[in-house]
Amino acid sequence: MSAKVRDVGLLLARLGFAAALLPHGWQKVHDYGFSNVAASFGQMGVPLPELSAAVAIVGELLAPLLVAFGLLTPFAGAATGIAMVGALLTAPGHLFKGPHFSGGLANLFDPNAVPGWAGAPAFFFLLLALVLAVAGPGKLSLDEALFKRSEWFAEKG
């Protein structure tokens, strides 16, 4: 694959990632507000609900914006990754049984469980955030323009 095709692919992946995740963060900030998100997290039994709400908002709003522009990509990917691990571990039905899904990932292979997995979006956001953090943003990015870093983990040479 040519470097130009790879860079266009990374740009499309970054933009798609941001377009899919930003509405979740925007909803938390604009529609619900920080205090309501924290209160909701507290009612669900999420540990440290205020901190967890802040991590979720950063991981779902600020980090996708940074990824879209290809700015500080590994840090933005890590922020989203942390938020998605939190979602998988604490949101109802994302990893274990909960009111929104009869089976969670723990019962994925149960033939009597309701098909589907409520945690699939969080899992895929986590996976794509990690891929983009490791692969880097490509040359069509602010990381490249500002820091000459189209790949943060590649050897400079």
Backbone as JSON Lines, residues from 0, in Angstrom:
{"i":0,"aa":"M","n":[0.85,-1.17,0.0],"ca":[0.0,0.0,0.0],"c":[0.9,1.23,0.0]}
{"i":1,"aa":"S","n":[0.56,2.18,-0.83],"ca":[1.36,3.4,-0.87],"c":[1.1,4.24,0.38]}
{"i":2,"aa":"A","n":[2.08,5.07,0.7],"ca":[1.96,5.93,1.89],"c":[0.79,6.9,1.75]}
{"i":3,"aa":"K","n":[0.52,7.37,0.53],"ca":[-0.59,8.31,0.35],"c":[-1.93,7.63,0.61]}
{"i":4,"aa":"V","n":[-2.07,6.4,0.14],"ca":[-3.32,5.66,0.37],"c":[-3.48,5.4,1.87]}
{"i":5,"aa":"R","n":[-2.39,5.03,2.53],"ca":[-2.43,4.8,3.98],"c":[-2.86,6.07,4.71]}
{"i":6,"aa":"D","n":[-2.3,7.21,4.32],"ca":[-2.63,8.47,4.98],"c":[-4.09,8.85,4.77]}
{"i":7,"aa":"V","n":[-4.62,8.62,3.59],"ca":[-6.04,8.89,3.33],"c":[-6.9,7.94,4.16]}
{"i":8,"aa":"G","n":[-6.5,6.67,4.24],"ca":[-7.24,5.7,5.06],"c":[-7.26,6.09,6.53]}
{"i":9,"aa":"L","n":[-6.1,6.55,7.04],"ca":[-6.05,7.0,8.44],"c":[-6.91,8.24,8.66]}
{"i":10,"aa":"L","n":[-6.9,9.16,7.69],"ca":[-7.76,10.35,7.8],"c":[-9.22,9.94,7.85]}
{"i":11,"aa":"L","n":[-9.63,9.04,6.97],"ca":[-11.03,8.59,6.96],"c":[-11.38,7.88,8.26]}
{"i":12,"aa":"A","n":[-10.47,7.06,8.78],"ca":[-10.71,6.37,10.05],"c":[-10.85,7.37,11.19]}
{"i":13,"aa":"R","n":[-9.98,8.39,11.2],"ca":[-10.05,9.41,12.26],"c":[-11.36,10.18,12.19]}
{"i":14,"aa":"L","n":[-11.75,10.58,10.98],"ca":[-12.99,11.36,10.83],"c":[-14.22,10.51,11.16]}
{"i":15,"aa":"G","n":[-14.22,9.26,10.73],"ca":[-15.34,8.36,11.04],"c":[-15.45,8.09,12.53]}
{"i":16,"aa":"F","n":[-14.31,7.87,13.17],"ca":[-14.26,7.66,14.61],"c":[-14.88,8.86,15.34]}
{"i":17,"aa":"A","n":[-14.43,10.05,14.97],"ca":[-14.93,11.26,15.62],"c":[-16.42,11.47,15.34]}
{"i":18,"aa":"A","n":[-16.83,11.26,14.1],"ca":[-18.25,11.47,13.75],"c":[-19.16,10.51,14.52]}
{"i":19,"aa":"A","n":[-18.68,9.31,14.79],"ca":[-19.5,8.33,15.5],"c":[-19.5,8.56,17.01]}
{"i":20,"aa":"L","n":[-18.38,9.04,17.57],"ca":[-18.27,9.17,19.02],"c":[-18.7,10.54,19.55]}
{"i":21,"aa":"L","n":[-18.47,11.59,18.78],"ca":[-18.79,12.94,19.26],"c":[-20.24,13.12,19.72]}
{"i":22,"aa":"P","n":[-21.24,12.56,19.04],"ca":[-22.61,12.75,19.54],"c":[-22.83,12.23,20.96]}
{"i":23,"aa":"H","n":[-22.09,11.2,21.36],"ca":[-22.22,10.67,22.72],"c":[-21.71,11.7,23.73]}
{"i":24,"aa":"G","n":[-20.55,12.29,23.45],"ca":[-20.0,13.31,24.34],"c":[-20.82,14.58,24.33]}
{"i":25,"aa":"W","n":[-21.29,14.98,23.14],"ca":[-22.1,16.19,23.03],"c":[-23.4,16.04,23.83]}
{"i":26,"aa":"Q","n":[-23.99,14.87,23.76],"ca":[-25.23,14.61,24.5],"c":[-24.99,14.75,26.0]}
{"i":27,"aa":"K","n":[-23.87,14.23,26.46],"ca":[-23.57,14.33,27.89],"c":[-23.41,15.78,28.34]}
{"i":28,"aa":"V","n":[-22.75,16.59,27.52],"ca":[-22.5,17.98,27.89],"c":[-23.71,18.87,27.62]}
{"i":29,"aa":"H","n":[-24.25,18.78,26.42],"ca":[-25.29,19.71,25.99],"c":[-26.68,19.34,26.5]}
{"i":30,"aa":"D","n":[-27.05,18.08,26.36],"ca":[-28.41,17.67,26.71],"c":[-28.57,17.39,28.21]}
{"i":31,"aa":"Y","n":[-27.59,16.7,28.79],"ca":[-27.72,16.29,30.19],"c":[-27.03,17.25,31.15]}
{"i":32,"aa":"G","n":[-25.85,17.7,30.8],"ca":[-25.05,18.52,31.69],"c":[-24.2,17.66,32.6]}
{"i":33,"aa":"F","n":[-23.07,18.21,32.99],"ca":[-22.11,17.44,33.79],"c":[-22.72,16.9,35.07]}
{"i":34,"aa":"S","n":[-23.45,17.74,35.81],"ca":[-23.98,17.3,37.11],"c":[-24.99,16.17,36.95]}
{"i":35,"aa":"N","n":[-25.81,16.2,35.9],"ca":[-26.77,15.12,35.67],"c":[-26.07,13.83,35.24]}
{"i":36,"aa":"V","n":[-25.0,13.94,34.45],"ca":[-24.24,12.75,34.06],"c":[-23.62,12.13,35.31]}
{"i":37,"aa":"A","n":[-23.01,12.96,36.15],"ca":[-22.4,12.45,37.38],"c":[-23.46,11.81,38.28]}
{"i":38,"aa":"A","n":[-24.62,12.44,38.4],"ca":[-25.69,11.88,39.23],"c":[-26.18,10.55,38.67]}
{"i":39,"aa":"S","n":[-26.32,10.47,37.35],"ca":[-26.73,9.23,36.71],"c":[-25.69,8.13,36.94]}
{"i":40,"aa":"F","n":[-24.43,8.48,36.8],"ca":[-23.37,7.51,37.07],"c":[-23.44,7.03,38.52]}
{"i":41,"aa":"G","n":[-23.69,7.95,39.44],"ca":[-23.81,7.58,40.84],"c":[-24.96,6.63,41.08]}
{"i":42,"aa":"Q","n":[-26.1,6.87,40.42],"ca":[-27.26,5.98,40.56],"c":[-26.98,4.59,40.0]}
{"i":43,"aa":"M","n":[-26.12,4.52,38.98],"ca":[-25.76,3.21,38.4],"c":[-24.7,2.5,39.22]}
{"i":44,"aa":"G","n":[-24.17,3.19,40.25],"ca":[-23.15,2.58,41.09],"c":[-21.74,2.71,40.54]}
{"i":45,"aa":"V","n":[-21.55,3.63,39.6],"ca":[-20.22,3.86,39.04],"c":[-19.35,4.47,40.13]}
{"i":46,"aa":"P","n":[-18.16,3.92,40.37],"ca":[-17.29,4.51,41.39],"c":[-16.86,5.92,41.01]}
{"i":47,"aa":"L","n":[-16.7,6.78,42.0],"ca":[-16.26,8.17,41.79],"c":[-17.03,8.8,40.63]}
{"i":48,"aa":"P","n":[-18.33,8.99,40.79],"ca":[-19.16,9.4,39.65],"c":[-18.76,10.74,39.02]}
{"i":49,"aa":"E","n":[-18.29,11.68,39.81],"ca":[-17.88,12.98,39.22],"c":[-16.63,12.8,38.36]}
{"i":50,"aa":"L","n":[-15.65,12.09,38.88],"ca":[-14.44,11.83,38.1],"c":[-14.76,10.99,36.88]}
{"i":51,"aa":"S","n":[-15.61,9.98,37.05],"ca":[-15.99,9.12,35.93],"c":[-16.73,9.91,34.86]}
{"i":52,"aa":"A","n":[-17.58,10.85,35.26],"ca":[-18.28,11.69,34.29],"c":[-17.3,12.57,33.53]}
{"i":53,"aa":"A","n":[-16.31,13.13,34.23],"ca":[-15.3,13.95,33.57],"c":[-14.49,13.12,32.57]}
{"i":54,"aa":"V","n":[-14.1,11.92,32.97],"ca":[-13.35,11.03,32.07],"c":[-14.2,10.68,30.85]}
{"i":55,"aa":"A","n":[-15.47,10.38,31.06],"ca":[-16.36,10.04,29.95],"c":[-16.49,11.22,28.98]}
{"i":56,"aa":"I","n":[-16.66,12.4,29.5],"ca":[-16.85,13.58,28.64],"c":[-15.56,13.89,27.88]}
{"i":57,"aa":"V","n":[-14.43,13.83,28.55],"ca":[-13.15,14.06,27.85],"c":[-12.95,12.99,26.78]}
{"i":58,"aa":"G","n":[-13.21,11.74,27.12],"ca":[-13.0,10.63,26.19],"c":[-13.98,10.6,25.03]}
{"i":59,"aa":"E","n":[-15.16,11.2,25.22],"ca":[-16.18,11.15,24.17],"c":[-16.37,12.49,23.45]}
{"i":60,"aa":"L","n":[-15.79,13.57,23.94],"ca":[-15.97,14.87,23.29],"c":[-14.63,15.51,22.9]}
{"i":61,"aa":"L","n":[-13.77,15.74,23.87],"ca":[-12.5,16.38,23.57],"c":[-11.57,15.45,22.77]}
{"i":62,"aa":"A","n":[-11.41,14.23,23.22],"ca":[-10.49,13.31,22.55],"c":[-10.87,13.05,21.09]}
{"i":63,"aa":"P","n":[-12.16,12.81,20.76],"ca":[-12.49,12.61,19.34],"c":[-12.2,13.84,18.48]}
{"i":64,"aa":"L","n":[-12.35,15.04,19.06],"ca":[-12.0,16.25,18.31],"c":[-10.5,16.26,18.0]}
{"i":65,"aa":"L","n":[-9.7,15.92,18.99],"ca":[-8.25,15.86,18.77],"c":[-7.9,14.8,17.74]}
{"i":66,"aa":"V","n":[-8.55,13.65,17.82],"ca":[-8.29,12.57,16.85],"c":[-8.69,13.02,15.45]}
{"i":67,"aa":"A","n":[-9.83,13.68,15.31],"ca":[-10.28,14.14,13.99],"c":[-9.23,15.02,13.33]}
{"i":68,"aa":"F","n":[-8.63,15.91,14.12],"ca":[-7.61,16.81,13.59],"c":[-6.23,16.16,13.57]}
{"i":69,"aa":"G","n":[-6.11,14.98,14.15],"ca":[-4.82,14.33,14.21],"c":[-3.85,15.1,15.1]}
{"i":70,"aa":"L","n":[-4.34,15.55,16.23],"ca":[-3.53,16.34,17.17],"c":[-3.37,15.58,18.48]}
{"i":71,"aa":"L","n":[-2.13,15.34,18.86],"ca":[-1.83,14.57,20.09],"c":[-2.56,13.23,20.06]}
{"i":72,"aa":"T","n":[-2.52,12.59,18.93],"ca":[-3.31,11.39,18.66],"c":[-3.13,10.27,19.68]}
{"i":73,"aa":"P","n":[-1.9,9.91,20.08],"ca":[-1.81,8.81,21.05],"c":[-2.43,9.15,22.4]}
{"i":74,"aa":"F","n":[-2.34,10.41,22.81],"ca":[-2.92,10.82,24.08],"c":[-4.45,10.85,23.99]}
{"i":75,"aa":"A","n":[-4.95,11.34,22.86],"ca":[-6.4,11.37,22.65],"c":[-6.95,9.94,22.57]}
{"i":76,"aa":"G","n":[-6.24,9.07,21.88],"ca":[-6.66,7.67,21.79],"c":[-6.67,7.01,23.16]}
{"i":77,"aa":"A","n":[-5.66,7.31,23.96],"ca":[-5.61,6.75,25.31],"c":[-6.77,7.27,26.16]}
{"i":78,"aa":"A","n":[-7.1,8.56,26.02],"ca":[-8.22,9.13,26.79],"c":[-9.53,8.44,26.44]}
{"i":79,"aa":"T","n":[-9.77,8.23,25.14],"ca":[-10.98,7.51,24.74],"c":[-10.93,6.07,25.21]}
{"i":80,"aa":"G","n":[-9.77,5.46,25.11],"ca":[-9.63,4.07,25.57],"c":[-9.98,3.92,27.03]}
{"i":81,"aa":"I","n":[-9.5,4.83,27.86],"ca":[-9.8,4.78,29.29],"c":[-11.3,4.95,29.53]}
{"i":82,"aa":"A","n":[-11.92,5.89,28.82],"ca":[-13.37,6.1,28.97],"c":[-14.15,4.86,28.54]}
{"i":83,"aa":"M","n":[-13.72,4.21,27.48],"ca":[-14.45,3.03,27.0],"c":[-14.25,1.82,27.91]}
{"i":84,"aa":"V","n":[-13.07,1.67,28.49],"ca":[-12.88,0.61,29.48],"c":[-13.81,0.86,30.67]}
{"i":85,"aa":"G","n":[-13.91,2.12,31.09],"ca":[-14.84,2.47,32.16],"c":[-16.28,2.12,31.8]}
{"i":86,"aa":"A","n":[-16.67,2.43,30.56],"ca":[-18.04,2.1,30.11],"c":[-18.26,0.59,30.12]}
{"i":87,"aa":"L","n":[-17.29,-0.15,29.62],"ca":[-17.44,-1.61,29.58],"c":[-17.55,-2.21,30.97]}
{"i":88,"aa":"L","n":[-16.81,-1.65,31.92],"ca":[-16.8,-2.22,33.26],"c":[-17.97,-1.77,34.13]}
{"i":89,"aa":"T","n":[-18.56,-0.62,33.82],"ca":[-19.56,-0.08,34.74],"c":[-20.96,0.1,34.16]}
{"i":90,"aa":"A","n":[-21.11,0.28,32.86],"ca":[-22.44,0.54,32.3],"c":[-23.26,-0.74,32.3]}
{"i":91,"aa":"P","n":[-24.55,-0.63,32.61],"ca":[-25.4,-1.83,32.66],"c":[-25.41,-2.57,31.33]}
{"i":92,"aa":"G","n":[-25.16,-3.87,31.41],"ca":[-25.23,-4.72,30.23],"c":[-24.05,-4.63,29.29]}
{"i":93,"aa":"H","n":[-23.07,-3.79,29.58],"ca":[-21.94,-3.66,28.66],"c":[-20.97,-4.83,28.78]}
{"i":94,"aa":"L","n":[-20.76,-5.33,29.97],"ca":[-19.85,-6.45,30.14],"c":[-20.49,-7.58,30.93]}
{"i":95,"aa":"F","n":[-21.34,-7.22,31.85],"ca":[-22.01,-8.21,32.68],"c":[-23.51,-8.01,32.59]}
{"i":96,"aa":"K","n":[-24.26,-8.79,33.32],"ca":[-25.72,-8.67,33.26],"c":[-26.17,-7.3,33.72]}
{"i":97,"aa":"G","n":[-27.23,-6.83,33.11],"ca":[-27.79,-5.55,33.49],"c":[-29.18,-5.41,32.94]}
{"i":98,"aa":"P","n":[-29.9,-4.35,33.28],"ca":[-31.29,-4.22,32.87],"c":[-31.48,-4.0,31.37]}
{"i":99,"aa":"H","n":[-30.43,-3.59,30.64],"ca":[-30.59,-3.3,29.22],"c":[-30.23,-4.47,28.32]}
{"i":100,"aa":"F","n":[-29.74,-5.53,28.91],"ca":[-29.32,-6.69,28.11],"c":[-29.27,-7.88,29.03]}
{"i":101,"aa":"S","n":[-29.87,-8.96,28.62],"ca":[-29.98,-10.09,29.53],"c":[-28.67,-10.82,29.73]}
{"i":102,"aa":"G","n":[-27.68,-10.53,28.93],"ca":[-26.5,-11.36,29.02],"c":[-25.15,-10.69,29.04]}
{"i":103,"aa":"G","n":[-24.87,-9.54,28.66],"ca":[-23.51,-9.02,28.69],"c":[-22.5,-9.95,28.06]}
{"i":104,"aa":"L","n":[-21.28,-9.54,27.98],"ca":[-20.23,-10.35,27.36],"c":[-20.0,-11.64,28.12]}
{"i":105,"aa":"A","n":[-20.2,-11.61,29.44],"ca":[-19.97,-12.79,30.25],"c":[-20.86,-13.95,29.81]}
{"i":106,"aa":"N","n":[-22.02,-13.67,29.21],"ca":[-22.93,-14.72,28.77],"c":[-23.07,-14.75,27.25]}
{"i":107,"aa":"L","n":[-22.06,-14.27,26.54],"ca":[-22.12,-14.17,25.08],"c":[-22.38,-15.52,24.42]}
{"i":108,"aa":"F","n":[-21.89,-16.59,25.02],"ca":[-22.02,-17.91,24.39],"c":[-23.2,-18.7,24.93]}
{"i":109,"aa":"D","n":[-24.06,-18.06,25.71],"ca":[-25.25,-18.72,26.22],"c":[-26.3,-18.73,25.12]}
{"i":110,"aa":"P","n":[-26.73,-19.92,24.64],"ca":[-27.71,-19.98,23.55],"c":[-29.07,-19.43,23.92]}
{"i":111,"aa":"N","n":[-29.36,-19.27,25.2],"ca":[-30.65,-18.75,25.64],"c":[-30.63,-17.24,25.87]}
{"i":112,"aa":"A","n":[-29.48,-16.62,25.74],"ca":[-29.37,-15.18,25.97],"c":[-29.95,-14.42,24.78]}
{"i":113,"aa":"V","n":[-30.41,-13.21,25.05],"ca":[-30.92,-12.34,23.99],"c":[-29.76,-12.0,23.06]}
{"i":114,"aa":"P","n":[-29.94,-12.13,21.75],"ca":[-28.81,-11.84,20.85],"c":[-28.42,-10.37,20.9]}
{"i":115,"aa":"G","n":[-27.17,-10.12,20.7],"ca":[-26.65,-8.76,20.74],"c":[-25.8,-8.54,21.97]}
{"i":116,"aa":"W","n":[-25.09,-7.44,21.95],"ca":[-24.23,-7.09,23.07],"c":[-24.24,-5.59,23.22]}
{"i":117,"aa":"A","n":[-24.75,-5.09,24.33],"ca":[-24.87,-3.64,24.54],"c":[-23.51,-2.96,24.57]}
{"i":118,"aa":"G","n":[-22.46,-3.71,24.89],"ca":[-21.13,-3.12,24.98],"c":[-20.38,-3.06,23.66]}
{"i":119,"aa":"A","n":[-20.98,-3.55,22.59],"ca":[-20.26,-3.58,21.31],"c":[-19.78,-2.21,20.86]}
{"i":120,"aa":"P","n":[-20.6,-1.15,20.91],"ca":[-20.07,0.16,20.49],"c":[-18.88,0.61,21.33]}
{"i":121,"aa":"A","n":[-18.96,0.46,22.65],"ca":[-17.83,0.87,23.51],"c":[-16.6,0.03,23.17]}
{"i":122,"aa":"F","n":[-16.79,-1.25,22.91],"ca":[-15.66,-2.11,22.55],"c":[-15.02,-1.65,21.24]}
{"i":123,"aa":"F","n":[-15.83,-1.35,20.24],"ca":[-15.27,-0.92,18.96],"c":[-14.64,0.47,19.05]}
{"i":124,"aa":"F","n":[-15.2,1.37,19.84],"ca":[-14.55,2.67,20.05],"c":[-13.2,2.47,20.74]}
{"i":125,"aa":"L","n":[-13.15,1.58,21.72],"ca":[-11.9,1.27,22.4],"c":[-10.88,0.72,21.41]}
{"i":126,"aa":"L","n":[-11.3,-0.24,20.61],"ca":[-10.4,-0.86,19.64],"c":[-9.88,0.16,18.64]}
{"i":127,"aa":"L","n":[-10.75,0.96,18.07],"ca":[-10.32,1.94,17.07],"c":[-9.45,3.03,17.7]}
{"i":128,"aa":"A","n":[-9.75,3.43,18.93],"ca":[-8.91,4.43,19.6],"c":[-7.5,3.89,19.78]}
{"i":129,"aa":"L","n":[-7.39,2.63,20.16],"ca":[-6.06,2.03,20.35],"c":[-5.33,1.88,19.01]}
{"i":130,"aa":"V","n":[-6.05,1.47,17.98],"ca":[-5.43,1.34,16.66],"c":[-4.89,2.68,16.18]}
{"i":131,"aa":"L","n":[-5.7,3.73,16.29],"ca":[-5.26,5.05,15.85],"c":[-4.12,5.59,16.72]}
{"i":132,"aa":"A","n":[-4.15,5.31,18.0],"ca":[-3.07,5.75,18.88],"c":[-1.75,5.09,18.49]}
{"i":133,"aa":"V","n":[-1.81,3.81,18.17],"ca":[-0.59,3.07,17.82],"c":[-0.15,3.36,16.39]}
{"i":134,"aa":"A","n":[-1.09,3.36,15.44],"ca":[-0.74,3.58,14.03],"c":[-0.32,5.01,13.78]}
{"i":135,"aa":"G","n":[-0.83,5.93,14.55],"ca":[-0.56,7.34,14.33],"c":[-1.59,7.94,13.4]}
{"i":136,"aa":"P","n":[-1.6,9.26,13.28],"ca":[-2.63,9.93,12.51],"c":[-2.37,9.99,11.01]}
{"i":137,"aa":"G","n":[-1.15,9.69,10.6],"ca":[-0.79,9.83,9.18],"c":[-0.32,11.25,8.88]}
{"i":138,"aa":"K","n":[0.1,11.45,7.66],"ca":[0.67,12.75,7.27],"c":[-0.39,13.85,7.12]}
{"i":139,"aa":"L","n":[-1.64,13.48,6.96],"ca":[-2.71,14.47,6.82],"c":[-3.26,14.81,8.21]}
{"i":140,"aa":"S","n":[-2.39,15.4,9.04],"ca":[-2.75,15.63,10.44],"c":[-1.98,16.82,11.0]}
{"i":141,"aa":"L","n":[-2.49,17.35,12.1],"ca":[-1.78,18.41,12.81],"c":[-0.54,17.88,13.52]}
{"i":142,"aa":"D","n":[-0.57,16.61,13.93],"ca":[0.64,16.02,14.51],"c":[1.8,16.11,13.53]}
{"i":143,"aa":"E","n":[1.54,15.84,12.27],"ca":[2.57,15.93,11.23],"c":[2.96,17.38,10.99]}
{"i":144,"aa":"A","n":[1.97,18.26,10.88],"ca":[2.26,19.67,10.57],"c":[3.01,20.36,11.71]}
{"i":145,"aa":"L","n":[2.64,20.08,12.95],"ca":[3.24,20.78,14.08],"c":[4.48,20.09,14.66]}
{"i":146,"aa":"F","n":[4.45,18.74,14.67],"ca":[5.5,18.0,15.36],"c":[6.3,17.07,14.45]}
{"i":147,"aa":"K","n":[5.94,17.02,13.17],"ca":[6.55,16.07,12.22],"c":[6.4,14.64,12.73]}
{"i":148,"aa":"R","n":[5.2,14.34,13.26],"ca":[4.92,13.02,13.83],"c":[3.68,12.44,13.17]}
{"i":149,"aa":"S","n":[3.84,11.79,12.05],"ca":[2.71,11.08,11.45],"c":[2.55,9.7,12.1]}
{"i":150,"aa":"E","n":[3.61,9.24,12.73],"ca":[3.62,7.99,13.5],"c":[4.39,8.27,14.78]}
{"i":151,"aa":"W","n":[3.71,8.24,15.91],"ca":[4.36,8.59,17.17],"c":[5.32,7.5,17.66]}
{"i":152,"aa":"F","n":[5.06,6.26,17.3],"ca":[5.85,5.16,17.86],"c":[6.86,4.59,16.89]}
{"i":153,"aa":"A","n":[7.0,5.2,15.72],"ca":[7.98,4.75,14.74],"c":[9.33,5.37,15.07]}
{"i":154,"aa":"E","n":[10.37,4.67,14.69],"ca":[11.71,5.2,14.89],"c":[11.91,6.4,13.98]}
{"i":155,"aa":"K","n":[12.51,7.44,14.52],"ca":[12.82,8.61,13.69],"c":[14.09,8.31,12.91]}
{"i":156,"aa":"G","n":[14.02,8.65,11.65],"ca":[15.23,8.34,10.88],"c":[15.37,9.07,9.62]}
